[in-house]
Amino acid sequence: MRRSPTASARGRAGGPLVAALAAAVGSSHVISDPARLASFECDWTGRFRGRAAAAVVPADAEQVAAVVRVAAEHGVGVVPQGGNTGLVGGSIARHGEVVVSLKRLRGRGEVDRASGSVRVGAGLTLAELDALARPHRLAAGLDLAARDSATVGGLVACDAGGHSALRYGTARARVRGLEVVLADGSLVELAPRAPKDNAGYRLAPLVVGSEGTLAIITAVTWELVRRPRRRATALLALDGLARAVELALALKERVPALEALEFMCSSSLALVAERLALAPPEPLRSALRDGGVVLLCEAGGDAAEVDQLAAFLRAGGAPEHTVLATDERQRRRLWRFREAVPEALARTGVPHKLDVAVPPSRLAEFDQRLRALVGERFGAGTRVFCFGHLADGNVHVNVLGPPPEAEEVDAAVLALAAACGGTISGEHGIGTAKARYLSLVRSEREIALMRAVKRAFDPRGLLNPGVIFAR
């Protein structure tokens, strides 16, 4: 195994390194005490842990650049960290790197009504971005359950999707331009000079989804979307994923204003009810006793656009067990069942969380094979909970029972996703957890090209070492 360039550097440069970092950002913003470092060395799931030389919390992009220069001078790797809500270990120091927390980069520009965009710091949360757009009757155009902690920089770094990707695309579609710090500590703007600007390579899209391995994102020019005047949300109980996919296709054809098509297996809903004391709406309870799936769909727009969802349901497009909400409080209650699944899982144990995606037409096949595979290989006591974004086949697989270090669980699930014509990452990235499995879905030539891009941006391999590419 190739040795990390930071492993030996920490041992010989720990004191001088910390002193140089303090000179760059102020001693109060450099954390090296092991007790205080602990929160920067573990992800929110508790599954991924590592070892950092120090954690630094810069005030602005110039200080980020100074930190990167200091780290480069000492031959120490740098791990950017946003809200630390990832699921693949991509924001955790592993071998004595410097963690650069971007939470203080919270700049908020003026919303440009003409272009429908706004420039914000990488440390701003998704919820704060959406609130910034609200007075202008605009919205972020991206939403997910971790909105209060997930940062804009982190969302862009992993090309997050969320439930509104059906209508507005992933983070990639929302990025108009980036400010980044490169591996040599230089601060660079990657943005078009006009709406139509095809002068040479577009570098910003390359950084999107690169998980901090090419550059550290310090600011984002974000393209906003029109905020819907109204929304309607429905929760439907169905007898299986095949029926859910069939209904989803009909909804996409008949309801153009559809924004979300989420699903969860009935065991996920039951776990939410058990762990969080949230009783499912009465019409759904009897339908869930025998298993199946729950489909959550939402439409947003003006009154006529939103009414199309209700009209579809009234016309017989929905099963008997359906709950429709147009009131904001009722809508939030329905969404709570879907968004609370990770919380309920966290209260139950430390699951193997695998973010995969398969063609929607093969979702039912994947689900059936998954449950059979897990039961056969890992024992009857192992439990599987699946939920995710039905429209694009993005499944969040959670396996409870095997210990967190049981790598064979991850290997089996990822191999199955690839065998079903899918991918090993739908929206959370590769991180360190999936690096060794990249060859399941990318050819040798593709990986070689990716490594060449990495070397062009980061010749010494100091930016997030070990992420995406196995050592």
C-alpha positions in Angstrom: 0.0 0.0 0.0 1.3 3.4 -1.0 2.2 5.5 2.1 0.3 8.7 2.7 2.5 11.8 2.2 1.1 13.1 5.5 1.8 10.1 7.6 5.5 10.9 8.3 5.0 14.6 8.0 2.9 14.7 11.1 5.5 13.0 13.2 8.3 15.4 12.2 6.4 18.6 11.8 3.6 18.5 14.3 4.7 21.5 16.4 6.0 23.7 13.6 3.0 22.9 11.5 0.5 24.0 14.2 2.5 27.1 14.8 2.5 28.0 11.1 -1.2 27.4 10.9 -1.8 29.6 13.9 0.2 32.4 12.3 -2.0 32.1 9.2 -5.5 32.2 10.9 -4.9 33.0 14.6 -4.3 30.5 17.3 -7.9 30.5 18.5 -9.0 29.0 15.1 -6.5 26.1 15.2 -7.5 23.0 17.1 -4.8 20.4 18.0 -6.0 19.2 21.4 -7.1 15.6 21.0 -10.3 16.1 22.9 -11.4 19.0 20.8 -10.2 17.3 17.6 -12.4 14.3 18.1 -15.5 15.9 16.5 -13.5 16.7 13.3 -12.2 13.1 13.1 -15.5 11.3 13.0 -18.5 11.5 10.7 -22.0 12.0 11.9 -22.9 8.3 11.5 -20.1 7.2 13.8 -18.8 4.7 11.2 -15.8 6.6 9.8 -13.0 7.8 12.0 -9.5 8.9 11.5 -6.6 11.0 12.8 -5.9 14.7 12.1 -2.8 16.7 12.7 -5.0 19.7 13.4 -8.3 21.3 12.4 -8.3 24.9 11.1 -11.3 27.2 10.9 -10.4 30.0 8.4 -12.4 33.2 8.3 -12.3 33.7 4.5 -11.0 32.4 1.2 -7.6 34.2 1.6 -7.1 32.3 4.9 -8.0 29.0 3.3 -5.4 29.7 0.7 -2.8 30.5 3.4 -3.6 27.2 5.2 -3.2 25.2 2.0 0.2 26.9 1.4 1.3 26.1 4.9 0.2 22.5 4.6 2.0 22.2 1.2 5.2 23.6 2.7 5.1 20.9 5.4 4.1 18.1 3.0 0.8 17.5 4.8 -2.5 16.7 3.2 -5.6 18.8 3.5 -9.1 17.6 4.0 -11.9 20.1 3.5 -14.9 19.7 5.7 -18.3 21.4 5.4 -21.3 20.2 7.4 -19.8 16.8 7.8 -23.1 15.2 6.7 -21.5 12.9 4.1 -21.9 9.1 4.2 -18.6 7.9 2.6 -15.9 9.2 4.8 -14.9 11.9 2.4 -14.5 14.7 4.9 -12.6 12.8 7.6 -8.8 13.0 8.1 -7.3 9.6 8.0 -3.5 9.8 8.3 -2.6 13.0 10.0 -3.9 15.5 7.5 -5.1 19.0 8.3 -8.9 19.4 8.4 -10.0 22.7 6.9 -13.5 23.5 8.3 -15.3 25.9 6.0 -18.1 26.8 8.4 -17.0 30.4 8.8 -17.2 31.1 5.1 -20.7 32.5 5.2 -20.7 35.4 2.8 -24.1 36.3 1.3 -24.2 38.4 -1.8 -27.1 40.3 -3.2 -29.6 38.2 -5.2 -29.3 39.2 -8.9 -32.8 39.3 -10.2 -31.8 39.6 -13.8 -29.8 36.4 -13.8 -31.6 34.7 -10.9 -28.4 33.9 -9.1 -26.6 34.7 -5.9 -23.0 34.3 -4.7 -22.6 32.7 -1.3 -19.8 31.4 0.9 -19.1 27.7 0.9 -20.0 27.5 4.6 -23.6 28.7 4.2 -26.2 26.0 4.8 -28.7 24.9 2.3 -31.5 26.2 4.5 -29.9 29.6 4.7 -29.4 29.8 1.0 -33.1 29.0 0.5 -34.1 31.7 3.1 -31.9 34.2 1.2 -33.8 33.5 -2.0 -37.3 33.5 -0.4 -38.0 37.3 -0.3 -37.4 37.4 -4.1 -39.9 34.6 -4.6 -37.0 32.4 -5.6 -35.8 29.1 -4.1 -32.5 27.1 -4.0 -33.9 24.4 -6.3 -32.3 21.7 -4.2 -33.6 20.2 -1.0 -32.8 17.4 1.4 -33.3 16.4 5.0 -29.9 17.7 6.1 -30.7 21.2 4.9 -30.0 22.8 8.2 -26.4 21.4 8.4 -25.4 20.5 4.9 -23.3 23.4 3.4 -23.4 24.8 -0.1 -19.7 23.9 -0.7 -20.2 20.4 0.5 -23.3 20.0 -1.7 -21.4 21.1 -4.8 -18.3 19.0 -3.9 -20.3 15.8 -4.0 -22.9 16.9 -6.6 -25.8 16.3 -4.2 -29.2 15.6 -5.6 -31.9 15.4 -3.0 -35.6 15.0 -3.7 -36.1 17.9 -6.1 -33.5 16.7 -8.6 -36.4 15.3 -10.5 -37.4 18.8 -11.6 -34.3 21.0 -11.1 -31.4 18.6 -11.4 -28.5 18.0 -9.0 -26.2 20.6 -7.6 -24.3 20.6 -10.9 -27.3 22.2 -12.6 -27.4 25.0 -10.0 -23.7 26.1 -10.2 -23.1 29.2 -12.3 -19.5 29.7 -11.1 -17.0 28.8 -8.3 -14.2 30.4 -6.3 -11.7 27.8 -5.4 -8.3 27.3 -3.7 -5.9 25.1 -5.7 -3.4 22.7 -4.3 -0.6 25.3 -4.5 -2.6 27.8 -2.4 -3.7 30.0 -5.2 -7.2 31.5 -5.2 -8.9 31.2 -8.6 -12.3 32.2 -10.0 -13.9 29.6 -12.3 -16.9 31.3 -13.8 -18.1 32.3 -17.3 -17.8 36.0 -18.2 -21.3 36.0 -19.8 -24.3 33.6 -20.0 -22.8 32.3 -23.3 -19.1 31.8 -22.9 -17.5 28.7 -24.5 -13.9 30.1 -24.5 -11.9 26.9 -23.8 -12.5 24.3 -21.2 -15.2 24.8 -18.5 -13.3 24.0 -15.3 -16.1 24.7 -12.8 -18.2 21.6 -13.9 -15.0 19.5 -13.4 -14.7 20.6 -9.8 -18.3 19.9 -9.1 -18.5 16.3 -7.7 -14.7 16.0 -7.3 -15.1 15.7 -3.5 -12.3 18.1 -2.6 -9.7 16.2 -4.5 -9.1 18.9 -7.2 -9.7 22.1 -5.3 -11.3 23.5 -2.2 -14.5 25.4 -2.9 -14.7 28.7 -1.0 -17.7 30.4 -2.8 -20.4 29.4 -5.2 -22.5 31.5 -7.6 -25.8 29.6 -7.3 -28.5 29.7 -9.9 -31.9 29.9 -8.2 -35.3 28.8 -9.4 -38.8 30.2 -9.3 -40.4 29.5 -5.9 -43.8 27.7 -6.3 -46.8 29.6 -5.0 -48.4 26.4 -3.8 -47.5 22.8 -3.2 -49.5 19.6 -2.8 -48.1 16.4 -1.3 -49.4 12.9 -1.3 -48.5 9.7 0.5 -49.6 6.4 -1.2 -49.3 2.8 0.0 -48.5 0.3 -2.7 -47.9 -3.4 -2.8 -44.4 -3.2 -4.2 -41.7 -1.3 -6.1 -42.9 -2.5 -9.5 -46.3 -0.9 -9.0 -44.6 2.2 -7.6 -42.4 2.6 -10.7 -45.5 2.1 -12.9 -47.4 4.8 -11.0 -44.4 7.1 -11.1 -44.2 7.0 -14.8 -47.9 7.9 -15.1 -47.4 10.8 -12.6 -44.5 12.2 -14.6 -46.6 12.1 -17.8 -49.7 13.6 -16.3 -48.3 16.1 -13.7 -45.6 18.3 -15.3 -45.2 20.3 -12.1 -44.0 17.2 -10.2 -41.1 18.0 -8.0 -40.5 14.9 -5.9 -41.1 11.2 -6.2 -39.8 9.5 -3.0 -40.2 6.0 -1.8 -39.5 4.0 1.4 -40.1 0.4 2.2 -42.8 -0.3 4.7 -40.2 -1.5 7.2 -38.6 2.0 7.1 -42.0 3.6 7.8 -42.6 1.1 10.6 -39.2 1.9 12.1 -40.0 5.7 12.1 -43.3 4.9 13.9 -41.5 2.8 16.4 -38.4 4.8 17.2 -39.9 8.3 16.9 -43.4 7.7 18.0 -44.8 9.0 14.7 -48.0 7.1 13.9 -48.6 6.8 10.1 -51.9 8.4 8.8 -54.8 6.1 9.3 -55.5 5.3 5.7 -52.0 3.8 5.4 -51.8 1.6 8.5 -53.7 -1.4 7.3 -52.1 -1.4 3.9 -48.6 -1.6 5.5 -49.2 -4.6 7.6 -48.4 -7.0 4.8 -45.3 -5.1 3.5 -44.9 -3.1 0.4 -43.7 0.4 -0.2 -44.9 4.0 0.4 -44.6 6.6 -2.4 -44.4 10.3 -1.5 -45.1 12.6 -4.4 -45.2 16.4 -4.5 -46.1 19.0 -7.1 -45.3 22.7 -6.9 -46.4 25.7 -9.0 -49.4 27.9 -9.4 -52.9 26.7 -8.5 -53.6 25.1 -11.9 -50.3 23.2 -11.9 -50.7 21.9 -8.4 -54.3 20.9 -9.0 -53.1 18.5 -11.6 -51.8 16.2 -8.9 -55.2 16.1 -7.1 -57.0 15.6 -10.4 -54.7 12.6 -11.2 -55.4 11.0 -7.8 -59.2 11.6 -8.1 -59.3 10.1 -11.6 -58.2 6.8 -10.2 -54.5 7.1 -10.7 -53.9 6.4 -7.0 -54.5 3.4 -4.8 -57.2 3.3 -2.2 -54.7 4.0 0.6 -53.8 7.6 -0.2 -53.3 10.8 1.9 -53.3 14.2 0.1 -52.2 17.4 1.9 -52.2 21.0 0.6 -51.9 22.7 4.0 -48.3 23.5 4.9 -48.6 21.9 8.4 -50.1 18.7 6.9 -47.5 18.6 4.1 -44.7 18.9 6.6 -46.1 16.0 8.6 -46.1 13.7 5.5 -42.5 14.7 4.7 -41.5 14.0 8.2 -42.1 10.3 7.7 -39.7 10.2 4.7 -37.1 12.5 6.2 -37.0 10.9 9.6 -35.9 7.5 8.4 -32.1 8.3 8.9 -32.8 9.5 12.4 -34.8 6.4 13.2 -32.0 4.2 11.9 -29.4 6.1 13.9 -31.4 5.4 17.0 -31.4 1.7 16.2 -27.7 1.1 15.5 -24.8 2.0 13.1 -26.0 0.9 9.7 -24.1 0.2 6.6 -25.4 3.1 4.5 -24.9 2.5 0.7 -26.0 5.2 -1.8 -26.5 3.4 -5.1 -28.6 4.0 -8.2 -30.1 1.6 -10.7 -32.3 2.1 -13.8 -35.9 2.6 -12.4 -37.1 -0.3 -14.6 -34.8 -2.6 -12.5 -35.6 -1.2 -9.0 -37.9 -4.1 -8.1 -35.4 -6.6 -9.3 -32.6 -4.9 -7.3 -34.7 -4.8 -4.2 -35.7 -8.5 -4.4 -32.1 -9.6 -5.1 -30.8 -7.4 -2.3 -33.0 -8.9 0.4 -32.3 -12.4 -0.7 -28.6 -11.7 -0.9 -28.4 -10.1 2.6 -30.5 -12.8 4.2 -28.4 -15.6 2.7 -24.9 -14.1 3.3 -25.3 -12.3 6.6 -28.0 -14.1 8.5 -31.7 -13.9 9.2 -31.2 -11.3 12.0 -29.8 -8.8 9.5 -32.4 -6.1 8.6 -32.6 -4.1 5.3 -34.2 -0.7 5.0 -34.4 1.0 1.7 -35.7 4.5 0.7 -34.7 7.1 -1.8 -35.5 8.9 -5.0 -37.7 6.8 -7.2 -37.6 9.0 -10.4 -33.9 8.4 -10.9 -33.5 5.0 -9.3 -31.4 6.4 -6.4 -31.7 3.9 -3.5 -30.3 4.5 0.0 -29.7 1.0 1.2 -29.3 0.6 5.0 -28.2 -2.8 6.4 -28.5 -3.2 10.2 -26.9 -6.1 12.1 -23.3 -6.7 10.8 -20.7 -4.6 12.6 -19.6 -1.4 10.9 -16.2 -2.8 10.0 -17.8 -5.7 8.0 -16.6 -4.6 4.6 -18.1 -7.6 2.9 -21.6 -6.0 3.3 -20.6 -3.0 1.3 -18.9 -5.1 -1.3 -21.9 -7.3 -1.9 -24.4 -4.4 -2.2 -22.2 -2.3 -4.5 -21.5 -5.4 -6.7 -25.3 -6.0 -6.9 -26.0 -2.5 -7.9 -23.4 -2.7 -10.7 -24.8 -6.1 -11.8 -28.3 -4.5 -12.1 -26.9 -2.0 -14.6 -26.5 0.7 -12.0 -23.8 2.7 -10.2 -22.1 2.6 -6.8 -22.9 6.3 -6.0 -26.0 8.2 -6.8 -25.4 11.4 -4.9 -23.1 11.0 -1.9 -19.8 10.4 -3.8 -17.1 7.8 -3.5 -15.2 9.1 -0.6 -12.8 6.6 1.0 -15.5 4.0 1.6 -16.0 3.2 -2.0 -12.7 4.0 -3.6 -11.7 0.3 -3.9 -14.9 -0.4 -5.8 -14.7 2.3 -8.5 -13.6 -0.3 -11.1 -17.1 -1.8 -10.8 -18.6 1.0 -12.8 -15.6 2.8 -14.5 -13.2 1.2 -16.9 -9.4 1.2 -16.5 -9.1 3.8 -19.2 -11.7 6.1 -17.5 -9.9 5.8 -14.1 -6.6 6.5 -15.7 -8.0 9.7 -17.2 -9.4 10.7 -13.9 -6.1 10.2 -12.2 -4.4 12.3 -14.9 -6.9 15.1 -14.1 -6.1 14.7 -10.4 -2.4 15.0 -11.1 -2.9 18.1 -13.2 -4.7 19.9 -10.4 -2.8 18.4 -7.5 0.6 17.0 -8.6 1.7 16.1 -5.0 -1.6 14.4 -4.1 -2.2 16.6 -1.0 -5.9 17.5 -1.5 -8.1 14.9 0.2 -5.7 12.0 -0.3 -7.4 8.6 -0.4 -10.8 10.0 -1.6 -12.2 8.6 -4.9 -8.9 6.7 -5.7 -7.8 3.7 -3.6 -4.2 4.1 -2.3 
